[in-house]
Amino acid sequence: MPGAFVGMILGGAAPLDAGLIQLLVLISLLLVNALAAAATPWLGCRQTWDRPARVSA
């Protein structure tokens, strides 16, 4: 959501409110990236992607 700040300013919001929303979006993106970076090696160490597919008879 890179246009949150500009969109809120053009919509008539206060600059402080628009800045807080933009900061919330930035923190959310950083948190999601950190969780993905932590989950990928954890799943790799558990060999999640290397297990053969189970075929039900």
C-alpha angles and dihedrals in degrees: 000000000000093000096058094101096046093041092053093046091051089046091057103259122145115265091238092055091047090049092051092052091049090050090050090052091049093050091047092052092048091049093051091048092049092050092049091048090051096044097050098064091039091055090043093053090051089053090235094157096043099060115110116247115262113239115203115213 
